[in-house]
Amino acid sequence: MMKINSAELRDNVEKRLDLANKETIVIQRGETDTFALSKLTNIRDADLSRAITADELLTGIKSDIRHLFDIPK
């Protein structure tokens, strides 16, 4: 895994994308923003169709927490 800053990415996009084919690159922007650049593989429409929305996830989490702690709705 390589760590670079955003200026390095901007100046060498093609080189870094080629490297991201082989390994994950961590990009640091400023003091607080950190990103990961990596190649996505094997994402199919069937996988995306099974995905849930953030609202659906939150609803499920709330339900699980209520169940775990016996909290009424």
Contacts in CASP RR format, 6 or more apart in sequence:
PFRMAT RR
TARGET T0000
AUTHOR 0000-0000-0000
METHOD contacts of the structure
MODEL  1
MMKINSAELRDNVEKRLDLANKETIVIQRGETDTFALSKLTNIRDADLSR
AITADELLTGIKSDIRHLFDIPK
1 23 0 8 1.000
1 24 0 8 1.000
1 25 0 8 1.000
1 26 0 8 1.000
2 19 0 8 1.000
2 23 0 8 1.000
2 25 0 8 1.000
2 26 0 8 1.000
3 25 0 8 1.000
3 26 0 8 1.000
3 27 0 8 1.000
3 28 0 8 1.000
4 16 0 8 1.000
4 25 0 8 1.000
4 26 0 8 1.000
4 27 0 8 1.000
4 28 0 8 1.000
5 27 0 8 1.000
5 28 0 8 1.000
5 29 0 8 1.000
5 30 0 8 1.000
6 27 0 8 1.000
6 28 0 8 1.000
6 29 0 8 1.000
6 30 0 8 1.000
8 16 0 8 1.000
9 16 0 8 1.000
9 25 0 8 1.000
9 27 0 8 1.000
9 37 0 8 1.000
16 25 0 8 1.000
16 37 0 8 1.000
17 37 0 8 1.000
19 25 0 8 1.000
20 37 0 8 1.000
20 38 0 8 1.000
20 39 0 8 1.000
21 39 0 8 1.000
23 38 0 8 1.000
24 36 0 8 1.000
24 37 0 8 1.000
24 38 0 8 1.000
25 36 0 8 1.000
25 37 0 8 1.000
25 38 0 8 1.000
26 34 0 8 1.000
26 35 0 8 1.000
26 36 0 8 1.000
26 37 0 8 1.000
27 34 0 8 1.000
27 35 0 8 1.000
27 36 0 8 1.000
27 37 0 8 1.000
28 34 0 8 1.000
29 35 0 8 1.000
65 71 0 8 1.000
66 72 0 8 1.000
66 73 0 8 1.000
END
